[in-house]
């Protein structure tokens, strides 16, 4: 939850403007729709057990409202997140996802450790 909250905060801070300042109103609207699609589609998968490890994934699902000839049902939100996070030749790099992971890694580890230790103490009392 800590990491997911930080990712959502990062999405809110994404710059949807143009680097050159020469954007058209259509470009601004497209980027705003892409950002809104990321906010609406971001989520946490159910926890899974894999070889004794517990895994949970954070990610983006579905399509946004930007329809193009290549994407008549809307652009995939995973693709848009990658474009914002890594940048392209036509879009600046805004590593919102990478920054969220980096900022919350230690906090998340601490919370997991405390949760596990609390569960062990409860079992020891039984």
C-alpha positions, 0 to 999 in steps of 0.5 A: 500500500505504501508503494501504491500510494506513492505511485498514485501521487507520482501520477498526479504530478505528471507534467502533461504539457509540452517541453517545447511549449508549442503544443496544440490544444488537442495535444494537451487534451490527449495528455490529460486523457492519458494521465486520467487513464493511468489514475483510473487503471492503476491497481494492486493485484491479489497476493499470490504464493510462488515457491514459498514467496508471497508476490503482489504486483502493482500495475495498469489495466485496460485502455484509456480514452485516447482513440487512434487508428492504431488503437480504436478501443483506446491506448493501452494504459501499460504502454502510456505508463511506460512512455511517461516513465521512460520517455521517448524521442517525442516525450520527456522522461518522467520516472514516476514509477521508478521514483516511487519504488526508490522512495518507498522501498525501505519503508515497505520493508520495515512495514513487512518486517513489523507485520511478520514479527507481529504474526510470529509473536501472536503464534508464539502466544498460542 
